[in-house]
Amino acid sequence: MTSLRSHIAAIALCLTMAGATASAVCADAKPDPRALAPTNIIVDAHPLGSFHRARHDQTQFGHLEFLGGLVLSSPDSKYFGGWSGLAMDANGRDFAAVSDSGVWLVATLDRNGNAPSAVKNARLGPLLGLDGLPLKRSRDRDAEAVALLSGSARNGSVLIAFEQNSRLARHEISGGEFSRALALMEKPRGSTNMRRNNGFEAMTVMAGGPHKGQAVAISERLYDAWRNHTGWIWTPRAVEPFNITNIGDFDVTDIASLDDGTLFVLERRFRWIEGVKMRIRRIAADDLQPGRTIAGETLFEADGDYEIDNMEGIAATRGANGQIILTVLSDDNFNHTLQRTLLLQFAVSDVTAAKTRP
């Protein structure tokens, strides 16, 4: 227990410190990707035996059933790490991820029955700006979320949300390789109030429901007068704000849309005395409306008794039988000694989502 507490305290230290200080004290410095060319890499995937550290036979956690998890690494690539955003094909296999170091990853997730088993066909490269060149400044590279606009993770169109120099950028993916940034989305009114390290943290493109095809983004720490989280919907009329109820001062780290318009919200909290926590909430399709403050439903909340880390990316897909699958990915802050890149998968074990909207 002492080693676990020390491990959690060290993670909390890395999460609470900022910028160059965090890099120097807690982790290897984030690699500069300007010299990186798109390249294939090998990803090692070691399965987790269980989700709860002590109750190894338990698989049901709140409204979630744990399907399996992997600890990912790539010893032959210094650019592997810091994964903060995740987008997954409807087939639940091919996926794209972005790192806050300014790197993209495209890969395929293999399965053994219902459990994730390996990551194959992996390729990574630098995120490119509008000029077609790798992003120069670290504040410009801080990619925190990625979502499919159309197509697939190997041949499609995506949006990427950046936090420090806050913006949403559109890229194409062709043959498993990201293009330069092709366009920037309109910035919402009021978003200029976001501080440098508290900008766009969570983002998705609605795959169904009343806002199908519309981008939704949430700031990490831009609060309203009641300290609720601030988000925006890019509707055909304007970029319109909404709020998500702040429960226990968790930070929203990512969001994912299901094909019926259900929104899943990934949250993280860290404190010195309690370590790191993770929570997943669900928001019904019809509840997501401009001008509203939405609480949603908590599906599960985890602390240091569970196999979690700095959970930052989430994707929502359906299994072959229509079951809702949530895939969650962690950002190791390039702190390969104390933190891990975790990929966790859960099935939502109740059936309350609405039918798919056209």
C-alpha positions in Angstrom: 0.0 0.0 0.0 2.9 2.4 0.8 4.3 2.0 -2.7 0.9 2.5 -4.3 0.4 5.7 -2.3 3.9 6.9 -3.3 3.1 6.1 -6.9 -0.1 8.1 -6.8 1.5 11.0 -5.0 4.2 11.2 -7.7 1.5 11.1 -10.4 -0.4 13.9 -8.6 2.8 15.9 -8.5 3.3 15.6 -12.2 -0.3 16.5 -12.9 -0.3 19.6 -10.7 3.0 21.0 -11.9 3.0 22.9 -15.2 5.1 23.5 -18.2 8.9 23.2 -18.2 9.0 22.5 -14.4 6.9 19.4 -14.8 9.0 18.2 -17.7 12.2 18.7 -15.8 11.1 17.2 -12.5 8.5 14.5 -13.4 9.3 13.2 -16.8 11.4 13.0 -19.8 11.2 16.3 -21.8 8.5 16.1 -24.5 10.2 15.2 -27.7 10.3 17.9 -30.4 8.6 16.3 -33.4 9.9 18.7 -36.0 12.5 16.2 -37.1 10.0 13.3 -37.1 8.9 11.8 -40.4 5.8 9.6 -40.6 7.0 6.1 -39.7 5.8 2.7 -38.7 6.4 1.7 -35.1 6.0 -1.4 -33.0 3.6 -1.0 -30.0 4.0 -3.5 -27.1 0.7 -4.3 -25.4 0.7 -6.1 -22.0 -2.8 -7.1 -20.7 -4.1 -6.0 -17.3 -5.3 -8.9 -15.2 -8.1 -7.0 -13.7 -9.5 -3.5 -13.3 -9.7 -3.5 -9.5 -6.2 -4.0 -7.9 -7.5 -6.3 -5.2 -10.8 -7.8 -6.4 -9.4 -9.6 -9.4 -12.6 -11.6 -10.2 -14.9 -8.5 -10.3 -15.9 -7.3 -13.8 -19.0 -5.2 -13.0 -18.4 -1.6 -11.9 -21.5 0.6 -11.6 -23.1 0.7 -15.1 -19.8 -0.5 -16.7 -18.6 -4.0 -17.4 -14.8 -4.2 -17.7 -13.8 -6.0 -20.9 -10.1 -5.7 -20.6 -7.1 -3.4 -20.7 -3.6 -3.0 -22.1 -0.4 -1.3 -20.9 1.1 0.2 -24.1 4.6 1.2 -24.9 7.0 1.6 -27.8 10.6 1.3 -26.7 11.9 2.0 -30.2 10.1 5.4 -30.5 10.7 8.3 -28.1 7.6 10.0 -29.6 5.2 7.4 -28.2 3.4 9.0 -25.2 1.3 11.9 -24.0 -1.8 10.5 -25.8 -4.6 12.9 -25.0 -7.3 12.3 -27.6 -8.8 9.2 -29.2 -11.1 8.6 -32.2 -12.2 5.1 -33.1 -13.9 3.7 -36.2 -17.4 2.3 -36.0 -15.8 -1.2 -36.4 -14.1 -0.7 -33.0 -10.7 -1.6 -34.4 -8.9 1.1 -36.3 -8.2 4.3 -34.3 -6.4 7.6 -34.3 -4.9 9.3 -31.3 -3.2 12.7 -30.8 -0.5 13.6 -28.3 0.0 16.9 -26.5 3.6 16.8 -27.9 2.2 17.4 -31.4 2.2 13.9 -32.8 -0.5 11.7 -34.4 -0.9 8.0 -34.2 -3.0 5.6 -36.4 -3.2 1.9 -35.4 -5.4 -1.1 -35.3 -6.7 -2.7 -32.0 -6.9 -6.5 -32.1 -9.2 -8.5 -29.8 -9.2 -11.8 -28.1 -12.9 -12.5 -27.7 -14.3 -9.4 -26.0 -11.0 -8.2 -24.7 -8.4 -5.9 -26.4 -5.3 -8.0 -27.0 -2.8 -6.1 -29.2 -2.1 -2.9 -31.1 -0.9 -3.5 -34.7 -0.2 -1.6 -37.9 0.8 1.5 -35.9 2.2 4.6 -37.7 2.9 8.0 -36.2 4.1 11.4 -37.4 4.1 15.1 -36.6 1.0 17.3 -36.7 1.4 19.9 -39.4 0.1 23.5 -39.4 -1.7 25.4 -42.1 1.7 26.0 -43.8 2.3 22.3 -44.1 5.2 22.4 -41.7 5.5 20.7 -38.2 4.2 23.0 -35.4 7.1 25.0 -34.1 6.1 26.2 -30.6 5.2 23.8 -27.8 2.1 25.8 -27.0 0.9 25.2 -30.6 1.5 21.4 -30.4 -0.8 20.8 -27.4 -3.4 18.6 -29.1 -6.0 17.3 -26.6 -8.8 15.7 -28.6 -9.5 14.3 -32.0 -12.9 13.3 -33.6 -13.9 11.9 -36.9 -15.8 14.2 -39.2 -16.2 11.6 -42.0 -14.7 8.4 -43.2 -12.4 6.3 -41.1 -9.3 6.6 -39.0 -7.2 5.6 -42.0 -9.0 7.4 -44.7 -11.2 10.2 -43.5 -11.5 13.7 -42.1 -10.9 14.7 -38.5 -11.1 17.7 -36.1 -8.3 18.2 -33.6 -8.7 20.4 -30.5 -5.7 22.2 -29.2 -5.5 23.5 -25.6 -2.8 26.2 -25.1 -3.2 28.0 -28.4 -6.9 27.1 -28.3 -8.3 26.2 -31.7 -10.1 23.4 -33.6 -8.3 22.4 -36.8 -9.5 20.2 -39.7 -7.2 17.6 -41.1 -7.5 14.8 -43.7 -6.2 11.3 -43.1 -5.2 9.4 -46.2 -3.5 6.0 -46.2 -3.2 6.2 -42.4 -1.3 9.6 -42.5 -2.5 13.0 -41.4 -2.4 15.9 -43.8 -1.5 19.5 -42.9 -4.2 21.6 -41.2 -6.7 22.5 -43.9 -8.9 25.0 -42.0 -9.7 26.4 -38.5 -13.1 26.5 -36.9 -14.7 29.7 -35.7 -13.8 30.4 -32.1 -16.7 31.0 -29.7 -17.3 34.3 -28.0 -16.0 34.2 -24.5 -13.3 31.6 -25.3 -10.7 34.3 -25.2 -11.2 34.2 -21.4 -9.6 30.7 -21.3 -6.2 30.8 -19.7 -3.3 29.3 -21.7 -3.3 25.9 -20.1 -7.1 25.7 -19.6 -8.4 25.9 -23.2 -10.2 23.3 -25.4 -9.6 20.0 -23.5 -12.5 17.9 -24.7 -14.1 17.7 -28.1 -16.2 15.5 -30.3 -18.3 15.6 -33.5 -21.8 14.4 -32.8 -22.4 11.1 -34.6 -26.2 11.3 -34.2 -29.1 13.0 -32.3 -30.4 16.5 -32.7 -26.9 17.9 -33.2 -25.6 15.3 -35.7 -22.5 16.5 -37.5 -21.9 19.4 -35.2 -18.7 19.9 -33.2 -18.9 20.1 -29.4 -16.0 21.3 -27.2 -15.5 21.9 -23.5 -12.8 24.0 -21.8 -10.7 22.4 -19.1 -11.3 25.2 -16.5 -13.5 28.0 -17.8 -16.3 28.1 -15.3 -19.6 30.0 -15.1 -20.8 32.0 -12.0 -21.7 28.7 -10.3 -18.4 27.0 -11.2 -19.9 24.8 -13.8 -17.9 23.7 -16.8 -18.3 25.7 -20.0 -18.8 24.1 -23.4 -19.9 25.1 -26.9 -21.9 23.6 -29.8 -21.1 24.7 -33.3 -24.7 24.9 -34.6 -25.7 26.1 -38.1 -26.7 29.4 -36.6 -23.8 30.2 -34.3 -21.3 28.8 -31.8 -23.6 28.5 -28.7 -22.6 27.9 -25.1 -23.9 25.3 -22.6 -22.7 24.1 -19.2 -22.0 20.8 -17.5 -22.5 20.6 -13.7 -19.3 20.6 -11.7 -19.5 17.6 -9.4 -16.6 17.5 -6.9 -14.2 19.7 -9.0 -13.3 17.0 -11.5 -11.8 18.3 -14.8 -13.5 17.3 -18.1 -10.7 15.6 -20.1 -12.6 14.3 -23.2 -16.1 13.6 -24.6 -17.4 11.0 -27.1 -20.6 10.8 -29.1 -22.5 7.6 -29.8 -24.5 7.1 -33.0 -27.8 8.0 -31.2 -26.5 11.3 -29.9 -25.7 10.1 -26.4 -22.6 12.0 -25.1 -20.1 10.3 -22.8 -18.0 12.6 -20.6 -14.6 11.5 -19.2 -13.4 13.4 -16.1 -10.3 13.4 -13.9 -9.5 14.7 -10.4 -6.3 14.8 -8.5 -5.5 15.9 -5.0 -2.4 15.4 -2.9 -4.2 13.4 -0.1 -6.3 11.2 -2.4 -4.3 10.8 -5.6 -5.9 10.4 -9.1 -9.6 9.7 -9.8 -11.6 9.0 -13.0 -15.3 9.4 -13.7 -17.5 8.7 -16.7 -20.8 10.4 -17.1 -23.5 9.9 -19.7 -25.7 12.7 -21.2 -28.9 11.9 -23.1 -29.1 13.1 -26.7 -32.1 15.5 -26.0 -30.5 17.0 -22.9 -27.6 18.5 -24.8 -29.0 21.9 -25.7 -27.5 25.4 -26.0 -28.1 27.5 -22.9 -28.6 24.5 -20.6 -26.7 23.3 -17.5 -26.6 19.5 -17.7 -25.7 17.1 -15.0 -26.0 13.8 -16.8 -25.7 10.4 -15.1 -22.6 9.0 -13.4 -21.8 5.6 -14.8 -18.8 4.9 -12.6 -16.1 6.6 -10.6 -12.7 5.1 -9.9 -9.8 6.0 -7.6 -6.3 4.6 -6.9 -7.8 1.2 -6.0 -8.3 0.7 -9.7 -6.0 0.4 -12.7 -6.2 4.0 -13.8 -3.8 6.8 -14.6 -4.2 10.2 -16.1 -7.2 9.2 -18.3 -7.6 11.8 -21.1 -9.1 10.2 -24.2 -12.5 8.4 -24.7 -14.2 6.9 -27.7 -17.7 5.4 -28.0 -18.6 2.6 -30.5 -21.0 -0.4 -30.7 -20.1 -4.1 -30.6 -21.4 -6.6 -33.1 -24.5 -7.2 -30.9 -25.2 -3.4 -30.6 -23.6 -3.2 -27.1 -22.1 0.2 -26.3 -18.3 0.0 -25.9 -16.3 2.7 -24.3 -12.5 2.9 -24.9 -10.5 5.1 -22.6 -6.8 6.1 -23.1 -4.3 7.7 -20.7 -1.7 10.4 -21.1 1.5 9.3 -19.4 3.0 12.9 -19.5 6.1 11.2 -21.0 6.8 10.1 -17.4 7.6 6.6 -18.4 9.0 5.7 -15.0 6.0 6.6 -12.8 3.1 6.6 -15.3 1.6 4.3 -18.0 -0.2 4.5 -21.2 -3.4 2.5 -20.4 -6.1 1.5 -22.9 -9.2 0.3 -21.1 -12.4 -1.0 -22.5 -15.8 -1.2 -20.9 -19.3 -2.2 -22.0 -22.2 -0.1 -20.8 -24.3 -2.7 -19.1 -27.7 -1.1 -19.4 -29.9 -0.2 -22.3 -31.1 3.3 -21.9 -29.7 5.0 -25.0 -32.3 6.3 -27.5 -32.7 4.8 -30.9 -30.4 6.1 -33.6 -31.6 9.3 -35.2 -31.3 9.9 -38.9 
